[in-house]
Every structure is written in C-alpha cells, then in structure tokens.
Amino acid sequence: MIHDRKTGEQSEVELFVAVLGASNYTYVEATRSQQLADFVGSTIRAFEYFGAVPQICVPDQLRSAVSRPGRFDPEINHTYAEMATHYGTVVIPARPGKPRDKAKVEVGVQIAQRWILARLRNRVFFSLEELNAAIAELLEELNTRPFRKLDGCRRSQFLAIDRPAMRALPARRYEFAQWKKATANIDYHVDFDWRLYSVPHTLAKQEVMVRATASVVEIFHRGRRVSSHARNYGARGTPMTDPAHRPKSHRDYGQWPPSRIVEWSASIGPAVQEVVVQILATRPHPEMGYRSCLALFRDAKVFGAVRTDAACRRALAIGSPTRKSVVAILQAGLDKVALEPEQQELPVIEHENVRGGDYYNTGRDDHTEEERR
C-alpha cells in the first residue's frame, strides 16, 4: 500500500516479478497497475536491471501483453510487440491456465512475497519510489543469498549461465508508444487523444494506424508512414495540419468540396445553411469545419429538420452560430420558443407636464410642497 501523507488514504499497488530461466535471477518492483504503460515500463526496467535481454519472454496472457488471448495463436499487443522488437526478444505468452509454462516466475512470486513483502508488511510507505527503494535493498539480499543445495547464489549463476546467453541492451531505451486504429475523416484529419492530425487528402475516409509517443504522432497506411507531427498538447479539437496535405484547389477535394457542404445544409433549412457558412468562414481552412457541419447534419436527423433550423435561427439571433450552441438550444427546447421582436426605440414625447432629465439631476431638493404633490 501507498499512503497519502495528508489524508492517510491508502492506494494498492501491483507487484511485478521477472525471473531468468537457468539461474533464477530475480527482478521485483512495485508498479501502479497492470495497464500497458506500467507493464511495458516494468519490463524495460527488468532488462536494465539484468543489463541484458533474454532471447524469449514468457508473460501471462494479460491484456497489456496479449490483445487477443488464444491457446495456440494469441495476438500480441502492438506496443508490447514493438518493445520486444526494439530489444531483439521474442514474446511467447504462457497458455491460459497453464502455470507450468512459466513455473520459474510462479515460484519467484512466492519467494518475493515471503522474502520481500513479508518483511515490509509493518512499514508505511508514502510514495512508489520509497517502496521500490526498500524492495531493491531486499532484492539484493535475495539474489546474493547462498543456495542451500547448490554452489553459489542467484547472481553467480546468472553471471555464469544466463548472462553469456543473453543479448546486449540496445544503445537507446525504448520510448513508449500507443497504437490505435483510426479512419481519416473527410477533412483528411485523424482524431487521436481529442486532437486532430492531418494526412494527405487522398487518404480521406481511409483506415490508418496511429503511433503516438510523448513527443511525436505518426500515421501509417498499409504499413507505410504517411504523416508525422509533433504531439499536440493544446486545447481539445485543435488541429495539426501540414500544408502539403491540403488539396491544391477546391476541385481536388473530390466529392467533398465546401460548396457541397453548403448545398447539403440548404436542404435542411436556410438558417442551417447560414450557420454552416459561418462555421466554415471562421476556420483557417474551410475543411477544418467539416466535422462540426457533419455533426450538425446528424443532429438534424435526431431532432428533425424543422427544430434544427429553428435552433439555428436562434443561434444566429444571439450571435453564437456554432454547432455547440445549436445543440444546447435543442436540448433546452428553446427552439420551440418564439423569438422576441427587436426592441424599437421609443419616440420622444414632449409635453409641458413632462419634466426633462435635468429636473432630476439638480442634486438638491428645492421644489415646493405643491410640486411634490
């Protein structure tokens, strides 16, 4: 458990254990979860602790290692497989329900619980780093503890047997990358982590693969990289557009020129058309407004053309011609409320009994009692 210093709240953490096959040389660390980023990070730190890479890794069939479990042909998680390729190792997951496939680490978990966790059970830790520092001290004792029936210890056996058979660490550490399937929209942008990244406009409506690290977003089509952008951490919905990806002219938009969007909106209603025109006009490039316009067309199917046009009319009247405003009006039912007529300027009435503004701005009360009455 990790304890919060201020609130005393406890949060449970996971135990990651890796054991080498011949020497039983063991690596143990606490990690936040079994999620992909944590699992890959723990695996990398295990390689770095060993100072080398085994030729084969045998993990459980947890989702962070195996995307689609199977007894004979499991599908390896794309990120985990990329990490393994980077380090030159092969992933062969243990069969479901077959602990014998990874008997070494099954025993290693029991030993870690007895020789490490049991000795830490009465200590309080306030951070993951503090817990792992304590685990590292006891891990050294475990790996240098003499065997009872064999000569040497885990470390000496590792240096004599396992280490010579392992691969060297690569010069560069693997940078964690997320992989995701996506489809390029008609605006030739791909949505990843609520931000938009452009691809060549010819790939509009095509399926692509997105690879994202902390610094770069790369997009692949049929195994070939077609786009690369710096990772965008700005406001949600902000685009990263390569000018080279844009069409040379509107005729190159194919079947989706801005004029078609406007014509389509006119079939719903004149107010919808005006909102669409203003949405496209407020974008640096018209096609960047396609998503909002298409979403507005879908709203018209849900709420009906009449209500959507009335909502757009109200949005224009209040000076907020955006799809978000239109949806808010529809959800609140304000499209069913008649618009108030514009206030007209009242005529000036001149009459001997009507006092002007100066009468009330004298700053003193010098009127007679009869005038007050």
KEKE-3310 file (N, C-alpha, C; in steps of 0.2 Angstrom, whole numbers, plus 5000, padded with zeros to 4 digits):
npx = (5004:5002:5003:4994:5001:4994:4980:4980:4975:4974:4982:4982:4995:5003:5013:5027:5036:5050:5059:5074:5078:5088:5096:5088:5088:5082:5070:5061:5048:5037:5023:5011:5000:4992:4991:4995:5006:5012:5016:5024:5034:5039:5044:5055:5063:5066:5074:5085:5090:5095:5104:5105:5096:5084:5082:5070:5054:5041:5027:5012:4995:4989:4980:4989:4999:4994:4984:4973:4968:4973:4974:4983:4987:4990:4986:4998:5000:5001:5010:5017:5023:5031:5040:5047:5053:5061:5070:5075:5070:5059:5042:5033:5018:5012:5002:4984:4979:4989:5001:5013:5020:5027:5034:5045:5044:5032:5036:5045:5037:5031:5042:5046:5035:5037:5050:5052:5040:5034:5043:5042:5029:5025:5029:5027:5024:5026:5027:5028:5041:5049:5044:5049:5063:5065:5062:5072:5083:5081:5080:5093:5098:5091:5095:5109:5109:5115:5113:5104:5106:5115:5130:5135:5125:5110:5115:5128:5126:5119:5128:5137:5129:5116:5119:5129:5122:5113:5106:5114:5109:5101:5107:5099:5085:5069:5056:5040:5025:5009:4997:4984:4970:4962:4951:4953:4945:4933:4939:4952:4959:4965:4958:4966:4967:4959:4964:4968:4976:4984:4983:4988:4977:4971:4969:4957:4944:4950:4956:4968:4984:4988:5002:5008:5020:5027:5031:5029:5018:5014:5007:5001:4999:4994:5006:5015:5023:5014:5012:5019:5019:5023:5018:5003:4998:4988:4973:4958:4952:4960:4969:4983:4990:4998:5003:5006:4998:4986:4973:4976:4967:4950:4944:4951:4946:4938:4924:4919:4919:4919:4907:4898:4895:4889:4878:4871:4867:4858:4847:4841:4838:4836:4842:4850:4859:4865:4872:4881:4889:4895:4902:4911:4918:4924:4935:4953:4955:4943:4939:4942:4931:4922:4919:4911:4901:4895:4892:4882:4873:4869:4863:4852:4845:4842:4834:4826:4822:4815:4815:4829:4832:4825:4832:4845:4841:4839:4852:4859:4853:4856:4870:4879:4883:4887:4889:4889:4881:4869:4865:4864:4853:4843:4843:4838:4826:4823:4821:4808:4802:4796:4805:4809:4803:4814:4818:4811:4816:4809:4798:4801:4792:4785:4779:4771:4769:4778:4793:4810:4826:4835:4829:4829:4842:4847:4853:4849:4835:4824:4811:4794:4781:4769:4773:4779:4767)
npy = (4994:5011:5026:5041:5056:5067:5065:5052:5042:5026:5017:5004:4994:4986:4971:4967:4954:4947:4933:4924:4910:4900:4903:4908:4921:4936:4949:4962:4974:4987:4993:5004:4999:4986:4991:4995:5005:5004:4991:4988:4998:4992:4980:4985:4990:4979:4972:4982:4980:4967:4970:4965:4956:4944:4930:4925:4930:4926:4930:4932:4930:4943:4958:4968:4963:4954:4956:4949:4935:4917:4900:4894:4903:4917:4935:4947:4962:4977:4988:4981:4971:4979:4985:4973:4970:4980:4978:4966:4953:4939:4936:4924:4920:4912:4898:4900:4896:4887:4886:4879:4883:4894:4891:4895:4909:4908:4902:4912:4923:4918:4917:4931:4936:4930:4933:4947:4955:4951:4955:4969:4972:4978:4991:5008:5017:5031:5034:5028:5027:5027:5015:5006:5008:5002:4989:4986:4985:4973:4965:4963:4956:4944:4940:4937:4928:4913:4897:4883:4869:4870:4876:4893:4907:4916:4927:4923:4912:4918:4926:4916:4907:4912:4926:4925:4920:4929:4944:4959:4975:4988:5003:5014:5018:5011:5020:5023:5019:5022:5013:5014:5011:5020:5031:5041:5057:5066:5078:5075:5073:5065:5059:5059:5056:5067:5077:5083:5077:5079:5070:5065:5072:5063:5052:5053:5046:5034:5019:5020:5018:5024:5030:5035:5044:5052:5063:5063:5060:5048:5043:5029:5020:5006:5000:5009:5024:5039:5051:5063:5071:5084:5080:5086:5096:5105:5114:5103:5097:5105:5107:5099:5103:5099:5109:5103:5093:5098:5100:5106:5115:5118:5110:5098:5093:5082:5073:5080:5095:5112:5118:5108:5105:5116:5117:5105:5108:5118:5110:5107:5118:5136:5144:5134:5133:5146:5145:5135:5141:5151:5144:5137:5149:5154:5146:5142:5135:5130:5116:5112:5114:5104:5093:5099:5103:5091:5085:5093:5090:5077:5080:5085:5074:5068:5077:5082:5092:5104:5108:5109:5119:5130:5131:5135:5147:5154:5153:5161:5173:5176:5178:5168:5157:5142:5125:5119:5128:5127:5114:5115:5123:5115:5105:5111:5115:5127:5131:5130:5141:5156:5169:5184:5200:5213:5226:5242:5259:5270:5283:5301:5310:5326:5337:5349:5345:5335:5332:5336:5327:5335:5339:5330:5330:5340:5339:5344:5347:5358:5360:5365:5362:5360:5356:5344:5337)
npz = (5000:4997:5006:5008:5013:5018:5019:5023:5015:5008:4994:4983:4976:4962:4961:4951:4944:4938:4932:4928:4917:4920:4930:4940:4943:4949:4947:4955:4957:4963:4955:4948:4941:4931:4919:4901:4899:4912:4913:4902:4905:4917:4912:4904:4914:4920:4911:4910:4923:4923:4914:4901:4888:4888:4876:4874:4880:4892:4896:4906:4899:4900:4896:4893:4888:4878:4866:4860:4867:4866:4864:4855:4846:4851:4850:4850:4860:4851:4855:4865:4857:4849:4858:4861:4849:4848:4858:4853:4857:4859:4860:4869:4875:4890:4890:4893:4909:4911:4922:4922:4911:4914:4926:4933:4936:4943:4955:4959:4962:4974:4982:4982:4989:5001:5006:5003:5003:5015:5024:5024:5028:5040:5038:5033:5018:5008:4995:4978:4974:4986:4991:4982:4983:4996:4992:4983:4991:4998:4988:4983:4993:4992:4979:4981:4991:4997:4989:4996:4992:4981:4974:4976:4972:4966:4959:4955:4948:4938:4931:4927:4919:4913:4909:4898:4888:4884:4875:4871:4878:4869:4861:4863:4874:4874:4868:4875:4866:4860:4850:4838:4829:4816:4807:4793:4792:4782:4781:4780:4792:4806:4821:4837:4854:4856:4849:4832:4818:4802:4787:4770:4758:4749:4757:4763:4772:4773:4782:4794:4804:4820:4828:4843:4853:4867:4862:4848:4834:4823:4808:4799:4784:4777:4781:4778:4782:4782:4787:4799:4815:4827:4844:4850:4863:4865:4867:4867:4851:4843:4828:4820:4806:4791:4778:4765:4764:4760:4748:4731:4725:4726:4717:4719:4730:4728:4730:4740:4741:4749:4744:4742:4755:4760:4751:4754:4767:4765:4761:4773:4780:4778:4789:4795:4784:4784:4797:4794:4784:4791:4801:4792:4788:4799:4801:4799:4787:4776:4776:4789:4796:4793:4802:4812:4804:4799:4810:4814:4804:4808:4820:4815:4810:4821:4829:4820:4805:4805:4819:4820:4811:4817:4829:4824:4819:4831:4836:4828:4830:4843:4841:4841:4831:4831:4832:4844:4852:4845:4848:4862:4862:4857:4866:4877:4873:4868:4855:4852:4857:4853:4845:4852:4847:4840:4850:4848:4846:4857:4854:4857:4868:4870:4881:4892:4905:4907:4914:4910:4909:4916:4927:4937:4940:4948:4960:4972:4984:4980:4978:4978:4990:4984:4971:4974:4978)
capx = (5000:5005:4999:4994:5004:4989:4974:4980:4971:4979:4981:4985:4999:5004:5020:5030:5041:5053:5064:5078:5076:5093:5099:5083:5090:5075:5069:5055:5047:5030:5020:5004:4994:4994:4990:5000:5012:5016:5018:5030:5039:5042:5048:5061:5067:5069:5080:5090:5092:5099:5110:5105:5090:5083:5080:5062:5050:5035:5022:5005:4991:4986:4978:4994:5004:4991:4977:4968:4971:4972:4978:4988:4990:4987:4989:5002:4998:5005:5015:5022:5027:5036:5045:5051:5057:5066:5076:5078:5067:5053:5036:5029:5014:5010:4995:4979:4978:4995:5006:5019:5023:5031:5035:5050:5041:5027:5039:5048:5032:5030:5048:5046:5031:5040:5057:5052:5034:5033:5047:5040:5022:5024:5032:5022:5027:5022:5027:5031:5049:5051:5043:5054:5070:5065:5061:5078:5088:5079:5081:5100:5099:5088:5099:5115:5108:5118:5108:5105:5109:5119:5135:5134:5119:5107:5119:5134:5123:5117:5134:5140:5125:5111:5122:5133:5117:5108:5108:5116:5104:5102:5110:5094:5080:5063:5051:5033:5021:5002:4995:4977:4967:4958:4949:4954:4939:4933:4943:4959:4962:4964:4957:4969:4968:4955:4967:4967:4982:4982:4986:4987:4970:4969:4968:4951:4939:4954:4958:4975:4986:4991:5008:5010:5024:5026:5033:5028:5012:5015:5002:5004:4993:4996:5012:5020:5022:5012:5012:5022:5018:5024:5012:4999:4995:4984:4965:4955:4950:4965:4972:4990:4989:5004:5001:5007:4992:4980:4972:4979:4962:4943:4942:4954:4943:4935:4917:4918:4921:4915:4901:4893:4893:4884:4872:4868:4864:4852:4841:4838:4834:4840:4846:4856:4864:4869:4876:4886:4893:4899:4906:4917:4921:4928:4941:4958:4954:4936:4938:4943:4924:4918:4917:4906:4895:4893:4889:4875:4868:4867:4858:4845:4842:4839:4829:4821:4825:4811:4818:4836:4833:4823:4838:4850:4839:4840:4859:4861:4850:4860:4877:4883:4882:4891:4886:4888:4876:4863:4864:4861:4846:4839:4842:4834:4819:4822:4819:4801:4800:4796:4810:4806:4805:4819:4816:4811:4817:4803:4798:4802:4786:4786:4773:4773:4769:4784:4800:4816:4831:4839:4825:4831:4849:4849:4857:4846:4828:4821:4804:4788:4776:4763:4776:4779:4761)
capy = (5000:5018:5030:5049:5060:5072:5062:5045:5037:5020:5015:4997:4994:4979:4968:4965:4949:4943:4928:4921:4903:4895:4905:4910:4928:4939:4956:4964:4981:4989:4997:5007:4995:4981:4994:4994:5009:5002:4984:4989:5001:4987:4975:4988:4991:4972:4971:4986:4978:4962:4973:4961:4955:4937:4928:4924:4932:4922:4933:4929:4932:4949:4962:4973:4959:4950:4959:4944:4928:4911:4894:4892:4909:4923:4941:4951:4969:4980:4991:4976:4968:4984:4985:4967:4970:4985:4974:4960:4947:4936:4935:4918:4920:4906:4896:4901:4890:4883:4889:4876:4887:4899:4889:4899:4915:4907:4901:4918:4927:4916:4919:4938:4938:4928:4936:4954:4959:4949:4959:4976:4972:4983:4998:5013:5020:5037:5035:5022:5027:5025:5007:5002:5008:4996:4982:4985:4983:4966:4961:4962:4951:4938:4937:4936:4923:4907:4892:4878:4863:4871:4881:4899:4911:4918:4931:4920:4908:4922:4928:4910:4904:4916:4932:4924:4918:4935:4949:4966:4981:4992:5009:5018:5015:5011:5026:5020:5022:5019:5012:5015:5011:5026:5032:5048:5060:5069:5084:5072:5074:5059:5061:5055:5060:5073:5082:5082:5077:5078:5065:5068:5072:5057:5046:5054:5040:5028:5017:5021:5016:5030:5028:5041:5044:5058:5069:5063:5056:5046:5039:5024:5017:4999:4999:5015:5031:5044:5058:5064:5078:5085:5079:5092:5096:5111:5113:5098:5099:5109:5103:5100:5102:5100:5112:5099:5088:5101:5100:5112:5119:5115:5104:5092:5090:5076:5073:5084:5102:5116:5120:5103:5105:5122:5114:5100:5111:5121:5106:5106:5124:5142:5145:5129:5135:5151:5143:5131:5146:5155:5139:5137:5155:5155:5141:5144:5132:5128:5109:5111:5115:5099:5089:5102:5103:5084:5083:5097:5086:5071:5082:5087:5068:5066:5082:5085:5097:5110:5110:5111:5126:5135:5132:5139:5154:5157:5154:5167:5179:5178:5180:5162:5152:5136:5118:5118:5132:5124:5108:5117:5126:5110:5101:5115:5116:5134:5131:5130:5147:5161:5174:5191:5205:5218:5232:5248:5265:5274:5290:5306:5314:5332:5339:5354:5342:5330:5335:5333:5324:5340:5341:5325:5330:5346:5337:5347:5347:5365:5361:5367:5356:5359:5352:5337:5333)
capz = (5000:4997:5010:5007:5019:5020:5020:5026:5011:5005:4987:4982:4970:4960:4961:4945:4945:4932:4934:4922:4917:4922:4937:4945:4945:4950:4947:4958:4958:4964:4950:4949:4939:4926:4912:4896:4901:4918:4912:4897:4909:4922:4908:4902:4919:4922:4906:4913:4930:4921:4910:4895:4886:4886:4869:4874:4886:4893:4900:4906:4894:4902:4891:4892:4883:4873:4864:4859:4870:4862:4867:4851:4842:4854:4846:4855:4860:4846:4859:4868:4852:4846:4863:4861:4843:4849:4862:4850:4860:4856:4865:4868:4881:4893:4888:4898:4914:4911:4925:4921:4905:4917:4933:4937:4939:4948:4961:4960:4965:4981:4986:4983:4994:5008:5007:5002:5005:5022:5029:5023:5030:5045:5036:5030:5013:5006:4988:4975:4974:4993:4992:4977:4986:5001:4989:4980:4996:5000:4982:4983:4998:4989:4973:4984:4996:4995:4988:5001:4989:4975:4975:4973:4973:4960:4955:4952:4942:4932:4928:4924:4914:4909:4905:4892:4883:4883:4870:4874:4878:4863:4864:4865:4878:4870:4870:4875:4860:4859:4844:4838:4823:4815:4800:4791:4791:4775:4781:4780:4798:4811:4828:4842:4860:4856:4844:4825:4814:4795:4782:4763:4757:4746:4761:4767:4773:4773:4788:4796:4811:4823:4833:4847:4859:4871:4858:4841:4832:4816:4805:4794:4779:4774:4783:4776:4786:4778:4791:4806:4818:4834:4848:4851:4870:4866:4868:4863:4845:4839:4823:4817:4798:4786:4772:4760:4764:4758:4741:4728:4724:4728:4713:4721:4736:4726:4731:4746:4741:4753:4741:4743:4762:4760:4747:4759:4773:4762:4761:4779:4781:4777:4795:4795:4779:4786:4802:4791:4780:4796:4804:4788:4787:4805:4801:4794:4781:4777:4778:4796:4799:4791:4807:4815:4800:4798:4817:4814:4800:4812:4825:4811:4809:4828:4832:4815:4801:4807:4825:4820:4808:4822:4834:4821:4818:4837:4837:4824:4833:4849:4839:4843:4826:4832:4832:4851:4854:4842:4852:4868:4861:4855:4872:4882:4870:4866:4848:4852:4860:4848:4846:4854:4842:4842:4854:4844:4850:4859:4852:4862:4869:4873:4885:4897:4911:4907:4916:4907:4913:4920:4933:4942:4941:4951:4966:4978:4984:4981:4975:4983:4993:4979:4966:4976:4977)
cpx = (5004:5000:5000:4996:4998:4983:4974:4977:4976:4977:4985:4989:5001:5012:5022:5036:5044:5059:5067:5078:5081:5095:5094:5084:5083:5075:5062:5054:5039:5029:5013:4999:4997:4993:4996:5006:5016:5019:5025:5036:5043:5046:5055:5066:5070:5075:5086:5094:5097:5105:5110:5097:5089:5081:5073:5059:5043:5031:5016:5001:4986:4985:4984:4999:5001:4984:4972:4970:4969:4976:4984:4991:4987:4990:4992:5000:5003:5011:5020:5026:5033:5042:5050:5055:5062:5072:5078:5076:5061:5048:5032:5025:5013:5003:4990:4978:4983:5001:5013:5023:5028:5032:5040:5048:5035:5030:5043:5043:5031:5036:5048:5041:5033:5046:5057:5046:5033:5037:5046:5032:5020:5026:5027:5026:5022:5023:5030:5038:5052:5050:5048:5061:5070:5065:5068:5083:5087:5080:5088:5101:5097:5093:5107:5115:5111:5112:5110:5108:5113:5125:5133:5127:5116:5111:5125:5132:5121:5123:5138:5136:5121:5115:5125:5128:5112:5110:5110:5110:5106:5104:5105:5088:5073:5058:5044:5029:5014:5001:4987:4975:4962:4956:4950:4947:4939:4937:4951:4963:4960:4963:4961:4970:4964:4958:4967:4974:4981:4986:4985:4980:4967:4967:4961:4947:4943:4956:4966:4977:4990:4996:5009:5014:5023:5027:5031:5022:5013:5009:5004:4997:4996:5003:5017:5018:5020:5012:5016:5021:5021:5018:5009:4996:4991:4977:4963:4952:4954:4968:4979:4989:4996:5001:5001:5002:4986:4979:4974:4973:4955:4941:4945:4951:4939:4927:4915:4921:4917:4908:4896:4891:4887:4877:4868:4864:4858:4846:4838:4835:4839:4844:4851:4861:4868:4874:4882:4891:4897:4904:4912:4921:4926:4934:4947:4958:4947:4935:4939:4936:4920:4915:4911:4900:4891:4889:4882:4870:4865:4862:4852:4841:4838:4833:4824:4824:4821:4814:4825:4837:4830:4829:4843:4848:4840:4847:4861:4859:4854:4868:4881:4881:4887:4886:4884:4882:4869:4861:4861:4854:4841:4837:4838:4827:4818:4820:4812:4798:4801:4801:4806:4808:4810:4815:4816:4812:4811:4803:4798:4795:4787:4779:4775:4773:4775:4790:4805:4821:4835:4835:4827:4839:4852:4854:4854:4838:4825:4815:4799:4784:4771:4766:4777:4773:4759)
cpy = (5006:5022:5038:5052:5064:5069:5055:5040:5032:5018:5009:4998:4987:4977:4965:4960:4947:4939:4925:4914:4898:4897:4907:4918:4932:4946:4957:4971:4982:4993:4999:5002:4990:4984:4994:4998:5006:4995:4984:4993:4996:4982:4978:4989:4984:4971:4975:4983:4972:4964:4969:4959:4947:4936:4927:4927:4928:4925:4930:4932:4938:4953:4967:4969:4956:4953:4954:4937:4923:4906:4893:4898:4915:4929:4945:4958:4972:4984:4986:4973:4973:4985:4979:4967:4975:4982:4968:4953:4945:4935:4929:4918:4913:4905:4898:4895:4885:4886:4886:4879:4892:4898:4893:4905:4914:4906:4908:4923:4925:4918:4927:4940:4936:4932:4944:4957:4957:4954:4967:4977:4977:4990:5002:5017:5025:5038:5029:5021:5025:5017:5003:5002:5003:4990:4981:4982:4975:4962:4959:4956:4944:4935:4935:4930:4916:4901:4886:4871:4864:4876:4888:4902:4912:4922:4928:4915:4912:4924:4922:4907:4908:4922:4931:4923:4924:4940:4955:4971:4985:4999:5014:5015:5015:5016:5023:5023:5018:5018:5011:5014:5017:5027:5040:5051:5063:5075:5082:5073:5067:5061:5056:5059:5066:5078:5079:5082:5075:5073:5068:5067:5067:5051:5048:5048:5034:5026:5017:5018:5022:5027:5034:5040:5050:5064:5069:5058:5055:5042:5035:5021:5012:4998:5004:5021:5036:5051:5058:5071:5078:5083:5085:5091:5102:5109:5107:5101:5103:5105:5104:5098:5104:5103:5108:5094:5091:5100:5106:5117:5115:5110:5098:5089:5083:5077:5077:5091:5106:5117:5115:5103:5110:5120:5109:5103:5115:5117:5105:5112:5130:5144:5141:5131:5141:5150:5139:5136:5149:5150:5138:5143:5157:5151:5144:5141:5129:5120:5107:5111:5109:5095:5092:5102:5096:5082:5087:5093:5080:5074:5083:5080:5066:5071:5084:5091:5104:5113:5113:5118:5131:5136:5136:5146:5158:5158:5160:5174:5181:5179:5174:5156:5146:5130:5117:5122:5129:5118:5110:5120:5120:5106:5104:5116:5123:5136:5132:5136:5152:5167:5181:5196:5210:5224:5238:5254:5269:5281:5295:5310:5321:5335:5344:5351:5336:5334:5332:5330:5328:5341:5336:5325:5336:5345:5340:5347:5354:5366:5362:5361:5355:5355:5345:5333:5332)
cpz = (5000:5001:5008:5013:5022:5023:5023:5021:5008:4998:4986:4976:4968:4961:4955:4947:4939:4934:4928:4923:4921:4929:4942:4947:4944:4950:4950:4959:4959:4958:4951:4947:4934:4919:4908:4898:4907:4916:4907:4901:4914:4918:4906:4908:4922:4917:4908:4919:4928:4917:4903:4894:4885:4879:4869:4881:4886:4898:4901:4900:4896:4896:4889:4887:4877:4872:4863:4861:4866:4865:4862:4847:4845:4850:4851:4854:4855:4850:4862:4863:4849:4851:4862:4855:4844:4853:4859:4853:4857:4862:4864:4875:4883:4891:4894:4903:4914:4915:4924:4915:4908:4925:4937:4940:4944:4955:4964:4964:4973:4985:4987:4988:5001:5010:5007:5005:5013:5026:5028:5026:5035:5044:5032:5024:5010:4999:4985:4975:4981:4994:4988:4980:4991:4997:4986:4985:4997:4994:4981:4988:4995:4983:4975:4989:4994:4994:4994:4998:4983:4978:4972:4975:4966:4956:4952:4947:4936:4928:4924:4918:4910:4905:4899:4886:4881:4878:4874:4873:4872:4866:4866:4869:4873:4873:4869:4869:4861:4852:4844:4831:4822:4808:4799:4789:4784:4775:4782:4786:4802:4818:4833:4848:4860:4852:4837:4822:4807:4792:4775:4762:4753:4750:4765:4766:4773:4780:4789:4803:4813:4828:4836:4853:4862:4867:4850:4839:4825:4814:4799:4790:4776:4775:4782:4780:4781:4781:4797:4808:4825:4838:4851:4858:4871:4868:4864:4857:4841:4834:4822:4810:4795:4780:4765:4759:4761:4750:4737:4726:4726:4723:4715:4727:4734:4727:4737:4746:4746:4751:4742:4750:4763:4757:4751:4764:4771:4762:4767:4781:4780:4783:4796:4790:4781:4792:4799:4787:4786:4800:4799:4787:4793:4805:4797:4787:4781:4779:4785:4800:4797:4796:4811:4811:4799:4805:4817:4810:4804:4817:4821:4810:4816:4830:4826:4811:4804:4814:4824:4816:4813:4827:4830:4820:4825:4839:4834:4827:4839:4848:4841:4838:4826:4833:4840:4854:4851:4846:4859:4868:4860:4862:4877:4879:4868:4859:4847:4854:4855:4850:4848:4849:4844:4845:4849:4849:4851:4857:4858:4862:4873:4875:4890:4904:4912:4908:4912:4912:4918:4927:4939:4943:4944:4957:4973:4978:4986:4978:4980:4985:4987:4973:4968:4976:4970)
residu = (MET:ILE:HIS:ASP:ARG:LYS:THR:GLY:GLU:GLN:SER:GLU:VAL:GLU:LEU:PHE:VAL:ALA:VAL:LEU:GLY:ALA:SER:ASN:TYR:THR:TYR:VAL:GLU:ALA:THR:ARG:SER:GLN:GLN:LEU:ALA:ASP:PHE:VAL:GLY:SER:THR:ILE:ARG:ALA:PHE:GLU:TYR:PHE:GLY:ALA:VAL:PRO:GLN:ILE:CYS:VAL:PRO:ASP:GLN:LEU:ARG:SER:ALA:VAL:SER:ARG:PRO:GLY:ARG:PHE:ASP:PRO:GLU:ILE:ASN:HIS:THR:TYR:ALA:GLU:MET:ALA:THR:HIS:TYR:GLY:THR:VAL:VAL:ILE:PRO:ALA:ARG:PRO:GLY:LYS:PRO:ARG:ASP:LYS:ALA:LYS:VAL:GLU:VAL:GLY:VAL:GLN:ILE:ALA:GLN:ARG:TRP:ILE:LEU:ALA:ARG:LEU:ARG:ASN:ARG:VAL:PHE:PHE:SER:LEU:GLU:GLU:LEU:ASN:ALA:ALA:ILE:ALA:GLU:LEU:LEU:GLU:GLU:LEU:ASN:THR:ARG:PRO:PHE:ARG:LYS:LEU:ASP:GLY:CYS:ARG:ARG:SER:GLN:PHE:LEU:ALA:ILE:ASP:ARG:PRO:ALA:MET:ARG:ALA:LEU:PRO:ALA:ARG:ARG:TYR:GLU:PHE:ALA:GLN:TRP:LYS:LYS:ALA:THR:ALA:ASN:ILE:ASP:TYR:HIS:VAL:ASP:PHE:ASP:TRP:ARG:LEU:TYR:SER:VAL:PRO:HIS:THR:LEU:ALA:LYS:GLN:GLU:VAL:MET:VAL:ARG:ALA:THR:ALA:SER:VAL:VAL:GLU:ILE:PHE:HIS:ARG:GLY:ARG:ARG:VAL:SER:SER:HIS:ALA:ARG:ASN:TYR:GLY:ALA:ARG:GLY:THR:PRO:MET:THR:ASP:PRO:ALA:HIS:ARG:PRO:LYS:SER:HIS:ARG:ASP:TYR:GLY:GLN:TRP:PRO:PRO:SER:ARG:ILE:VAL:GLU:TRP:SER:ALA:SER:ILE:GLY:PRO:ALA:VAL:GLN:GLU:VAL:VAL:VAL:GLN:ILE:LEU:ALA:THR:ARG:PRO:HIS:PRO:GLU:MET:GLY:TYR:ARG:SER:CYS:LEU:ALA:LEU:PHE:ARG:ASP:ALA:LYS:VAL:PHE:GLY:ALA:VAL:ARG:THR:ASP:ALA:ALA:CYS:ARG:ARG:ALA:LEU:ALA:ILE:GLY:SER:PRO:THR:ARG:LYS:SER:VAL:VAL:ALA:ILE:LEU:GLN:ALA:GLY:LEU:ASP:LYS:VAL:ALA:LEU:GLU:PRO:GLU:GLN:GLN:GLU:LEU:PRO:VAL:ILE:GLU:HIS:GLU:ASN:VAL:ARG:GLY:GLY:ASP:TYR:TYR:ASN:THR:GLY:ARG:ASP:ASP:HIS:THR:GLU:GLU:GLU:ARG:ARG)
# end
